[in-house]
Protein backbone atom coordinates (compact mmCIF):
# COMPACT_ATOMS: atom_id res chain seq x y z
CA UNK A 1 0.00 0.00 0.00
CA UNK A 2 1.22 3.51 -0.78
CA UNK A 3 2.09 5.99 1.91
CA UNK A 4 -0.83 8.22 2.88
CA UNK A 5 0.25 11.84 3.43
CA UNK A 6 -1.11 13.44 6.59
CA UNK A 7 -0.40 16.70 8.34
CA UNK A 8 0.53 16.54 12.02
CA UNK A 9 -2.94 17.89 12.91
CA UNK A 10 -4.63 15.31 10.67
CA UNK A 11 -2.74 12.42 12.26
CA UNK A 12 -3.64 13.70 15.72
CA UNK A 13 -7.32 13.94 14.75
CA UNK A 14 -7.30 10.33 13.52
CA UNK A 15 -5.56 9.14 16.70
CA UNK A 16 -8.17 10.93 18.83
CA UNK A 17 -11.03 9.38 16.85
CA UNK A 18 -9.43 5.94 17.15
CA UNK A 19 -9.02 6.37 20.90
CA UNK A 20 -12.67 7.40 21.30
CA UNK A 21 -13.87 4.47 19.21
CA UNK A 22 -11.82 1.97 21.23
CA UNK A 23 -12.37 3.38 24.72
CA UNK A 24 -15.89 4.85 24.57
CA UNK A 25 -17.98 3.68 21.64
CA UNK A 26 -16.84 0.05 21.41
CA UNK A 27 -17.54 -0.68 25.13
CA UNK A 28 -20.90 1.13 24.88
CA UNK A 29 -22.05 -0.97 21.92
CA UNK A 30 -20.86 -4.17 23.60
CA UNK A 31 -22.96 -3.25 26.64
CA UNK A 32 -25.96 -2.50 24.39
CA UNK A 33 -25.62 -5.91 22.71
CA UNK A 34 -25.46 -7.64 26.09
CA UNK A 35 -28.54 -5.78 27.29
CA UNK A 36 -30.47 -6.58 24.10
CA UNK A 37 -29.52 -10.27 24.41
CA UNK A 38 -30.95 -10.30 27.91
CA UNK A 39 -34.34 -9.41 26.46
CA UNK A 40 -34.64 -12.83 24.86
CA UNK A 41 -35.60 -13.82 21.30
CA UNK A 42 -32.91 -12.33 19.02
CA UNK A 43 -34.78 -12.90 15.75
CA UNK A 44 -37.30 -10.18 16.45
CA UNK A 45 -35.14 -7.99 18.66
CA UNK A 46 -34.63 -4.66 16.82
CA UNK A 47 -32.36 -3.30 19.57
CA UNK A 48 -30.03 -6.26 19.18
CA UNK A 49 -29.84 -5.93 15.39
CA UNK A 50 -29.27 -2.17 15.59
CA UNK A 51 -26.49 -2.64 18.16
CA UNK A 52 -24.84 -5.35 16.00
CA UNK A 53 -25.00 -3.05 12.98
CA UNK A 54 -23.42 -0.24 15.01
CA UNK A 55 -20.73 -2.63 16.21
CA UNK A 56 -19.92 -3.53 12.60
CA UNK A 57 -19.60 0.13 11.70
CA UNK A 58 -17.33 0.85 14.69
CA UNK A 59 -15.09 -2.16 14.01
CA UNK A 60 -14.83 -1.20 10.33
CA UNK A 61 -13.88 2.38 11.18
CA UNK A 62 -11.27 1.18 13.71
CA UNK A 63 -9.76 -1.07 11.05
CA UNK A 64 -9.80 1.78 8.51
CA UNK A 65 -8.09 4.27 10.85
CA UNK A 66 -5.50 1.67 11.96
CA UNK A 67 -4.62 1.02 8.31
CA UNK A 68 -4.35 4.72 7.51
CA UNK A 69 -2.16 5.45 10.51
CA UNK A 70 0.10 2.46 9.83
CA UNK A 71 0.64 3.66 6.25
CA UNK A 72 0.76 7.37 7.08
CA UNK A 73 3.58 9.63 6.10
CA UNK A 74 3.20 12.42 8.63
CA UNK A 75 4.58 15.66 7.24
CA UNK A 76 5.37 18.57 9.54
CA UNK A 77 5.31 21.46 7.09
CA UNK A 78 6.82 23.84 9.67
CA UNK A 79 10.11 21.91 9.53
CA UNK A 80 10.34 21.65 5.72
CA UNK A 81 12.33 24.18 3.70
CA UNK A 82 10.40 24.44 0.44
CA UNK A 83 11.91 27.70 -0.72
CA UNK A 84 8.58 29.49 -1.03
CA UNK A 85 7.01 26.80 -3.22
CA UNK A 86 3.56 25.33 -2.66
CA UNK A 87 3.94 21.86 -1.14
CA UNK A 88 1.80 19.41 0.82
CA UNK A 89 0.71 21.07 4.06
CA UNK A 90 1.34 24.63 2.85
CA UNK A 91 -1.26 27.33 3.33
CA UNK A 92 -1.73 29.30 0.13
CA UNK A 93 -3.43 32.65 -0.40
CA UNK A 94 -4.64 32.96 -3.99
CA UNK A 95 -6.79 35.27 -6.03
CA UNK A 96 -9.25 33.91 -8.57
CA UNK A 97 -8.38 36.04 -11.61
CA UNK A 98 -11.88 35.77 -13.06
CA UNK A 99 -13.85 36.85 -9.98
CA UNK A 100 -11.10 38.76 -8.06
CA UNK A 101 -12.06 36.66 -5.03
CA UNK A 102 -9.25 36.05 -2.56
CA UNK A 103 -9.16 32.51 -1.18
CA UNK A 104 -7.01 30.69 1.34
CA UNK A 105 -6.37 26.97 1.04
CA UNK A 106 -4.28 24.51 3.01
CA UNK A 107 -3.25 21.42 1.08
CA UNK A 108 -3.93 18.40 3.28
CA UNK A 109 -4.45 14.64 3.11
CA UNK A 110 -7.58 13.03 1.70
CA UNK A 111 -9.13 12.40 5.14
CA UNK A 112 -8.50 15.93 6.37
CA UNK A 113 -10.13 17.77 3.46
CA UNK A 114 -12.96 20.16 4.34
CA UNK A 115 -13.60 22.83 1.73
CA UNK A 116 -15.73 24.87 4.20
CA UNK A 117 -12.58 25.34 6.31
CA UNK A 118 -10.29 25.89 3.33
CA UNK A 119 -8.70 22.45 3.64
CA UNK A 120 -8.31 20.89 0.19
CA UNK A 121 -7.17 17.37 -0.62
CA UNK A 122 -3.73 16.97 -2.14
CA UNK A 123 -5.50 14.95 -4.86
CA UNK A 124 -7.95 17.72 -5.80
CA UNK A 125 -7.52 19.52 -9.13
CA UNK A 126 -6.85 22.85 -7.40
CA UNK A 127 -4.15 21.40 -5.13
CA UNK A 128 -2.49 19.55 -8.01
CA UNK A 129 -2.46 22.78 -10.01
CA UNK A 130 -0.98 24.83 -7.17
CA UNK A 131 1.75 22.42 -6.05
CA UNK A 132 5.15 23.65 -7.18
CA UNK A 133 4.01 27.23 -7.76
CA UNK A 134 5.56 30.24 -6.02
CA UNK A 135 4.36 33.69 -5.01
CA UNK A 136 3.35 35.60 -8.16
CA UNK A 137 2.85 32.49 -10.31
CA UNK A 138 -0.45 31.93 -12.12
CA UNK A 139 -1.92 28.44 -12.07
CA UNK A 140 -4.33 27.45 -14.84
CA UNK A 141 -6.47 24.66 -13.42
CA UNK A 142 -9.07 22.45 -15.06
CA UNK A 143 -11.78 21.96 -12.44
CA UNK A 144 -15.11 20.16 -12.76
CA UNK A 145 -16.66 23.63 -13.08
CA UNK A 146 -14.37 24.61 -15.95
CA UNK A 147 -11.01 26.31 -16.45
CA UNK A 148 -9.93 28.61 -13.59
CA UNK A 149 -6.88 30.77 -13.09
CA UNK A 150 -5.41 31.50 -9.68
CA UNK A 151 -2.53 33.82 -8.88
CA UNK A 152 -0.51 32.80 -5.85
CA UNK A 153 -0.35 35.74 -3.45
CA UNK A 154 1.43 34.14 -0.49
CA UNK A 155 2.69 30.74 0.62
CA UNK A 156 2.91 29.99 4.36
CA UNK A 157 4.18 26.93 6.23
CA UNK A 158 2.19 26.94 9.47
C-alpha positions as CSV (number, residue, x, y, z in Angstrom):
1,X,0.0,0.0,0.0
2,X,1.2,3.5,-0.8
3,X,2.1,6.0,1.9
4,X,-0.8,8.2,2.9
5,X,0.3,11.8,3.4
6,X,-1.1,13.4,6.6
7,X,-0.4,16.7,8.3
8,X,0.5,16.5,12.0
9,X,-2.9,17.9,12.9
10,X,-4.6,15.3,10.7
11,X,-2.7,12.4,12.3
12,X,-3.6,13.7,15.7
13,X,-7.3,13.9,14.7
14,X,-7.3,10.3,13.5
15,X,-5.6,9.1,16.7
16,X,-8.2,10.9,18.8
17,X,-11.0,9.4,16.9
18,X,-9.4,5.9,17.1
19,X,-9.0,6.4,20.9
20,X,-12.7,7.4,21.3
21,X,-13.9,4.5,19.2
22,X,-11.8,2.0,21.2
23,X,-12.4,3.4,24.7
24,X,-15.9,4.8,24.6
25,X,-18.0,3.7,21.6
26,X,-16.8,0.0,21.4
27,X,-17.5,-0.7,25.1
28,X,-20.9,1.1,24.9
29,X,-22.0,-1.0,21.9
30,X,-20.9,-4.2,23.6
31,X,-23.0,-3.3,26.6
32,X,-26.0,-2.5,24.4
33,X,-25.6,-5.9,22.7
34,X,-25.5,-7.6,26.1
35,X,-28.5,-5.8,27.3
36,X,-30.5,-6.6,24.1
37,X,-29.5,-10.3,24.4
38,X,-31.0,-10.3,27.9
39,X,-34.3,-9.4,26.5
40,X,-34.6,-12.8,24.9
41,X,-35.6,-13.8,21.3
42,X,-32.9,-12.3,19.0
43,X,-34.8,-12.9,15.8
44,X,-37.3,-10.2,16.4
45,X,-35.1,-8.0,18.7
46,X,-34.6,-4.7,16.8
47,X,-32.4,-3.3,19.6
48,X,-30.0,-6.3,19.2
49,X,-29.8,-5.9,15.4
50,X,-29.3,-2.2,15.6
51,X,-26.5,-2.6,18.2
52,X,-24.8,-5.3,16.0
53,X,-25.0,-3.1,13.0
54,X,-23.4,-0.2,15.0
55,X,-20.7,-2.6,16.2
56,X,-19.9,-3.5,12.6
57,X,-19.6,0.1,11.7
58,X,-17.3,0.8,14.7
59,X,-15.1,-2.2,14.0
60,X,-14.8,-1.2,10.3
61,X,-13.9,2.4,11.2
62,X,-11.3,1.2,13.7
63,X,-9.8,-1.1,11.1
64,X,-9.8,1.8,8.5
65,X,-8.1,4.3,10.9
66,X,-5.5,1.7,12.0
67,X,-4.6,1.0,8.3
68,X,-4.3,4.7,7.5
69,X,-2.2,5.4,10.5
70,X,0.1,2.5,9.8
71,X,0.6,3.7,6.2
72,X,0.8,7.4,7.1
73,X,3.6,9.6,6.1
74,X,3.2,12.4,8.6
75,X,4.6,15.7,7.2
76,X,5.4,18.6,9.5
77,X,5.3,21.5,7.1
78,X,6.8,23.8,9.7
79,X,10.1,21.9,9.5
80,X,10.3,21.7,5.7
81,X,12.3,24.2,3.7
82,X,10.4,24.4,0.4
83,X,11.9,27.7,-0.7
84,X,8.6,29.5,-1.0
85,X,7.0,26.8,-3.2
86,X,3.6,25.3,-2.7
87,X,3.9,21.9,-1.1
88,X,1.8,19.4,0.8
89,X,0.7,21.1,4.1
90,X,1.3,24.6,2.9
91,X,-1.3,27.3,3.3
92,X,-1.7,29.3,0.1
93,X,-3.4,32.7,-0.4
94,X,-4.6,33.0,-4.0
95,X,-6.8,35.3,-6.0
96,X,-9.2,33.9,-8.6
97,X,-8.4,36.0,-11.6
98,X,-11.9,35.8,-13.1
99,X,-13.8,36.8,-10.0
100,X,-11.1,38.8,-8.1
101,X,-12.1,36.7,-5.0
102,X,-9.2,36.0,-2.6
103,X,-9.2,32.5,-1.2
104,X,-7.0,30.7,1.3
105,X,-6.4,27.0,1.0
106,X,-4.3,24.5,3.0
107,X,-3.3,21.4,1.1
108,X,-3.9,18.4,3.3
109,X,-4.4,14.6,3.1
110,X,-7.6,13.0,1.7
111,X,-9.1,12.4,5.1
112,X,-8.5,15.9,6.4
113,X,-10.1,17.8,3.5
114,X,-13.0,20.2,4.3
115,X,-13.6,22.8,1.7
116,X,-15.7,24.9,4.2
117,X,-12.6,25.3,6.3
118,X,-10.3,25.9,3.3
119,X,-8.7,22.4,3.6
120,X,-8.3,20.9,0.2
121,X,-7.2,17.4,-0.6
122,X,-3.7,17.0,-2.1
123,X,-5.5,14.9,-4.9
124,X,-7.9,17.7,-5.8
125,X,-7.5,19.5,-9.1
126,X,-6.9,22.9,-7.4
127,X,-4.1,21.4,-5.1
128,X,-2.5,19.5,-8.0
129,X,-2.5,22.8,-10.0
130,X,-1.0,24.8,-7.2
131,X,1.8,22.4,-6.0
132,X,5.1,23.6,-7.2
133,X,4.0,27.2,-7.8
134,X,5.6,30.2,-6.0
135,X,4.4,33.7,-5.0
136,X,3.4,35.6,-8.2
137,X,2.9,32.5,-10.3
138,X,-0.4,31.9,-12.1
139,X,-1.9,28.4,-12.1
140,X,-4.3,27.4,-14.8
141,X,-6.5,24.7,-13.4
142,X,-9.1,22.4,-15.1
143,X,-11.8,22.0,-12.4
144,X,-15.1,20.2,-12.8
145,X,-16.7,23.6,-13.1
146,X,-14.4,24.6,-16.0
147,X,-11.0,26.3,-16.5
148,X,-9.9,28.6,-13.6
149,X,-6.9,30.8,-13.1
150,X,-5.4,31.5,-9.7
151,X,-2.5,33.8,-8.9
152,X,-0.5,32.8,-5.9
153,X,-0.3,35.7,-3.4
154,X,1.4,34.1,-0.5
155,X,2.7,30.7,0.6
156,X,2.9,30.0,4.4
157,X,4.2,26.9,6.2
158,X,2.2,26.9,9.5
